[in-house]
Amino acid sequence: MKLATFTYGGTTRIGKVVDDKIIDLSKAAPSLPTDMISFLAAGDAAMAAAQKADSADAIALSDVTLEAPIMKPGKVMAIGLNYGDHVKESGLDTPENQIWFTKSPTGCVGEGADVLKPAVSDMVDWEAELVLVVGKRARNVPRDRAHEIVAGYCCGNDISVRDWQFHSPQFTIGKSFDTHGPIGPWLTTSDEVGDPHDLDIKCLVNGEVMQSSNTQHLIYDCFDQIAQLTQVMTLEPGDIIFTGTPGGVGIAMKPPRFMKVGDKVTIEIEKLGSITNTLVAEDTKTIIE
């Protein structure tokens, strides 16, 4: 099942994507919550109701705006240096432990949304990533049960402002610029994905392939990551995890290559679809509300 957050007719709600249409769950199953986090928190019964929803209230996908499937996640966790070729191109040793940082929830935008080229940096880089969406509240989960808490997966781009990333030993500041965590185009449920560790993953910039790998090359796979994180924190429905990027990032090229205003960056992952976002110049006006 493919579950999307979408805007149509001035309101935002969730729906089920079937072929080139989206079934408006606010009409097809009006008892369900209309935002994705509340829907996931409603558990297996909500999933079953969405599965049964018919196409009577379908809208053409081309007529809606796809938002980030999780618009305001409570936590956005991301793991670094998690593909061997990316470790090598970074000139570092394979990490003995998982390397974690956070991204700001204000980075989460959806398919087709503009991403901002900040006025303070010209070093904006791409990172294609499989994104895991948590579906159940969980703590101290052993690896062999980690699959139980996964609602599904989507495509993600861990956009990184490299000079700001290395302003401090902690990566968070350079990973948390607004709009720098596109995810989507929808959440594909884990039952439809099957094994998340055998999916082709690509990044294209203006149609040119920059990254091409497969999730089988993750150093710490999705379930390793859940087992580690839940020793530290309670994961909750709607939390998302960026699971790492393969080799081919711009900063590792010779000479380094970074995104420019007008560039279109596409992340493609087998079974999950693709997202494309365009880099636009940031409006630097002051906002105090």
Wavefront OBJ file of the C-alpha trace (Angstrom):
o trace
v 0.000 0.000 0.000
v 1.178 3.502 -0.840
v 0.069 6.163 1.626
v 0.437 9.843 0.799
v -0.124 13.202 2.401
v -1.625 15.532 -0.177
v -3.241 18.926 -0.606
v -6.305 19.351 -2.792
v -8.993 22.020 -2.780
v -7.194 23.994 -0.113
v -7.030 21.240 2.506
v -4.351 18.706 3.390
v -5.138 15.095 4.290
v -3.973 11.547 3.658
v -4.804 9.120 0.885
v -3.995 5.788 -0.698
v -2.239 5.859 -4.062
v -3.500 3.372 -6.641
v -1.980 3.624 -10.108
v -2.388 7.248 -11.235
v -5.047 8.165 -8.687
v -5.230 8.855 -4.985
v -8.114 7.674 -2.830
v -9.098 10.409 -0.393
v -9.278 8.566 2.923
v -11.108 11.454 4.571
v -14.060 10.479 2.366
v -13.474 6.776 1.729
v -12.833 6.021 5.427
v -14.008 9.118 7.348
v -13.395 7.543 10.762
v -9.637 7.579 10.141
v -7.345 10.420 11.249
v -6.500 12.861 8.470
v -2.802 13.339 9.265
v -0.183 10.623 8.841
v 1.264 10.599 12.356
v -2.160 10.181 13.970
v -3.034 7.563 11.368
v 0.096 5.525 12.159
v -0.524 5.887 15.886
v -4.003 4.402 15.350
v -2.280 1.110 14.609
v -3.149 -1.998 12.672
v -6.889 -1.299 12.626
v -6.292 1.972 10.777
v -4.023 0.226 8.284
v -6.687 -2.400 7.660
v -9.362 0.241 7.110
v -7.164 2.082 4.628
v -6.472 -1.169 2.806
v -10.214 -1.738 2.368
v -10.953 1.793 1.106
v -12.314 1.667 -2.437
v -11.744 4.002 -5.349
v -15.081 5.808 -5.269
v -13.395 8.927 -3.914
v -10.299 8.869 -6.127
v -8.588 11.982 -7.467
v -6.075 12.130 -10.299
v -2.561 12.305 -8.861
v -1.778 15.040 -11.356
v -4.417 17.250 -9.695
v -2.994 17.142 -6.161
v 0.113 18.470 -4.454
v 2.076 15.709 -2.763
v 3.434 16.858 0.578
v 6.081 15.126 2.676
v 4.377 11.891 3.793
v 5.244 12.854 7.386
v 4.939 16.633 7.438
v 6.085 17.295 11.002
v 7.940 14.246 12.333
v 8.698 14.262 16.022
v 12.224 12.993 15.403
v 14.397 12.943 12.293
v 17.412 10.717 12.913
v 20.177 10.127 10.371
v 23.168 7.806 10.289
v 26.491 8.809 8.754
v 29.177 6.860 6.880
v 26.981 3.828 6.330
v 28.036 2.610 2.851
v 31.560 1.326 2.259
v 32.143 3.341 -0.909
v 31.021 6.541 0.828
v 33.405 5.841 3.712
v 36.214 5.332 1.194
v 35.509 8.514 -0.776
v 35.427 10.424 2.518
v 38.968 9.213 3.301
v 37.895 7.721 6.619
v 37.967 4.324 8.298
v 34.874 2.158 8.537
v 33.167 3.243 11.770
v 33.260 0.785 14.645
v 30.015 2.237 15.965
v 26.969 3.776 14.378
v 27.395 7.531 13.830
v 24.187 9.443 14.490
v 23.020 13.019 14.028
v 19.641 14.720 13.818
v 17.995 16.803 11.141
v 15.424 19.508 11.749
v 11.781 18.586 11.037
v 11.484 21.878 9.113
v 13.619 20.220 6.440
v 10.860 17.789 5.472
v 9.271 18.738 2.157
v 7.671 16.609 -0.499
v 7.871 15.650 -4.149
v 8.231 18.668 -6.426
v 8.852 21.144 -3.605
v 11.583 23.735 -3.998
v 14.647 23.385 -1.800
v 16.482 26.496 -0.701
v 19.987 27.455 -1.686
v 21.047 29.322 1.481
v 22.580 32.761 1.149
v 25.315 31.740 3.602
v 26.818 28.897 1.559
v 27.627 27.687 -1.952
v 28.396 24.131 -0.780
v 25.000 22.442 -1.052
v 25.353 18.699 -1.650
v 23.025 15.760 -2.391
v 22.727 12.455 -0.521
v 20.306 9.796 -1.792
v 18.918 7.768 1.107
v 16.374 5.117 1.967
v 14.137 6.611 4.655
v 12.495 4.367 7.243
v 9.199 5.451 8.827
v 8.433 4.242 12.344
v 4.924 2.876 12.853
v 4.846 1.786 16.496
v 6.036 3.177 19.807
v 9.133 1.179 20.698
v 11.998 0.944 23.193
v 14.760 -1.666 23.648
v 13.842 -3.551 20.471
v 16.108 -6.514 19.612
v 17.312 -6.703 16.044
v 15.207 -9.767 15.250
v 12.028 -7.860 16.129
v 12.961 -4.496 14.603
v 10.873 -5.141 11.487
v 7.755 -5.088 13.675
v 7.952 -1.323 14.245
v 8.457 -0.264 10.616
v 5.400 1.272 8.943
v 7.186 1.623 5.619
v 9.799 3.376 3.553
v 10.225 6.317 1.210
v 12.878 8.105 -0.825
v 14.931 10.788 0.878
v 17.599 13.370 0.151
v 19.827 14.253 3.089
v 20.821 17.600 1.594
v 23.994 18.780 3.295
v 25.572 22.222 3.525
v 29.153 21.028 3.718
v 30.970 24.052 5.160
v 28.353 24.401 7.899
v 28.423 20.640 8.483
v 32.080 20.873 9.445
v 31.805 24.031 11.546
v 31.672 21.687 14.536
v 32.222 17.981 15.280
v 28.424 17.600 15.333
v 26.854 17.428 11.855
v 23.399 18.675 12.856
v 23.787 22.352 11.935
v 24.850 21.617 8.359
v 22.108 19.026 7.923
v 19.209 21.093 9.261
v 18.649 23.980 6.872
v 14.975 24.459 6.022
v 13.769 22.248 3.114
v 16.951 20.127 3.239
v 15.242 16.829 4.002
v 12.922 16.026 1.078
v 11.047 12.743 1.512
v 8.414 10.955 -0.530
v 6.712 10.687 -2.881
v 4.664 8.597 -0.441
v 5.105 5.992 2.276
v 5.230 2.476 0.818
v 4.224 0.021 3.527
v 6.758 -2.565 4.580
v 4.618 -5.510 3.454
v 4.745 -4.179 -0.114
v 8.479 -3.448 0.006
v 9.559 -6.841 1.343
v 13.296 -6.935 2.040
v 14.479 -3.316 2.408
v 18.070 -4.477 2.008
v 17.946 -5.257 -1.702
v 16.739 -2.048 -3.334
v 18.508 -0.144 -6.094
v 19.093 3.498 -5.126
v 20.123 6.401 -7.360
v 20.646 10.150 -7.334
v 20.455 12.121 -10.572
v 21.274 15.805 -10.975
v 19.675 17.305 -14.087
v 19.339 13.741 -15.382
v 23.008 12.806 -14.814
v 23.554 9.828 -12.514
v 25.688 10.831 -9.533
v 24.999 7.944 -7.159
v 24.038 4.374 -8.006
v 24.061 1.560 -5.479
v 21.884 -0.941 -3.652
v 20.762 -1.021 -0.031
v 22.428 -4.424 0.367
v 25.629 -2.426 0.821
v 24.499 -0.741 4.047
v 27.122 -1.285 6.747
v 24.509 -1.128 9.516
v 21.175 -2.147 8.043
v 17.743 -0.798 8.954
v 17.198 -3.289 11.749
v 20.667 -2.723 13.232
v 19.776 0.949 13.350
v 16.475 0.403 15.137
v 18.114 -1.891 17.676
v 20.747 0.755 18.416
v 18.448 3.767 18.587
v 15.863 2.113 20.810
v 18.510 1.456 23.439
v 18.740 5.229 23.724
v 15.325 6.690 22.982
v 11.706 5.773 22.509
v 10.826 5.761 18.834
v 7.279 6.881 18.111
v 4.867 6.658 15.176
v 5.916 9.084 12.453
v 9.557 9.330 13.494
v 11.798 8.948 10.458
v 15.302 7.571 9.961
v 17.629 8.499 7.103
v 19.576 5.248 6.726
v 22.759 6.471 4.999
v 24.029 7.457 1.561
v 26.214 5.591 -0.930
v 29.292 6.955 -2.686
v 28.993 9.699 -5.272
v 28.421 12.836 -3.208
v 29.526 16.139 -4.680
v 32.130 17.060 -2.090
v 34.129 13.895 -2.894
v 34.424 14.687 -6.606
v 37.617 16.129 -8.040
v 37.047 19.014 -8.210
v 34.111 19.095 -5.773
v 30.722 19.700 -7.354
v 27.806 21.315 -5.576
v 24.203 22.083 -6.417
v 23.468 25.327 -8.234
v 20.274 27.346 -8.414
v 18.022 25.725 -10.990
v 19.432 22.207 -10.552
v 16.863 19.427 -10.392
v 17.847 16.552 -8.108
v 16.024 13.228 -8.361
v 16.225 10.386 -5.851
v 15.028 7.022 -7.158
v 14.636 3.860 -5.093
v 13.373 0.555 -6.410
v 9.733 -0.171 -5.385
v 9.389 3.268 -3.758
v 9.236 5.644 -6.732
v 11.146 8.896 -6.960
v 11.222 12.482 -5.760
v 12.512 15.475 -7.696
v 13.276 18.843 -6.120
v 14.660 22.040 -7.587
v 17.199 24.303 -5.884
v 16.038 27.925 -5.673
v 17.612 31.001 -4.111
v 16.626 31.647 -0.527
v 14.575 34.701 0.390
v 16.610 36.295 3.168
v 13.925 38.538 4.636
v 13.579 38.487 8.416
v 10.561 36.603 9.789
v 9.289 37.159 13.332
v 5.743 36.008 13.981
l 1 2 3 4 5 6 7 8 9 10 11 12 13 14 15 16 17 18 19 20 21 22 23 24 25 26 27 28 29 30 31 32 33 34 35 36 37 38 39 40 41 42 43 44 45 46 47 48 49 50 51 52 53 54 55 56 57 58 59 60 61 62 63 64 65 66 67 68 69 70 71 72 73 74 75 76 77 78 79 80 81 82 83 84 85 86 87 88 89 90 91 92 93 94 95 96 97 98 99 100 101 102 103 104 105 106 107 108 109 110 111 112 113 114 115 116 117 118 119 120 121 122 123 124 125 126 127 128 129 130 131 132 133 134 135 136 137 138 139 140 141 142 143 144 145 146 147 148 149 150 151 152 153 154 155 156 157 158 159 160 161 162 163 164 165 166 167 168 169 170 171 172 173 174 175 176 177 178 179 180 181 182 183 184 185 186 187 188 189 190 191 192 193 194 195 196 197 198 199 200 201 202 203 204 205 206 207 208 209 210 211 212 213 214 215 216 217 218 219 220 221 222 223 224 225 226 227 228 229 230 231 232 233 234 235 236 237 238 239 240 241 242 243 244 245 246 247 248 249 250 251 252 253 254 255 256 257 258 259 260 261 262 263 264 265 266 267 268 269 270 271 272 273 274 275 276 277 278 279 280 281 282 283 284 285 286 287 288 289
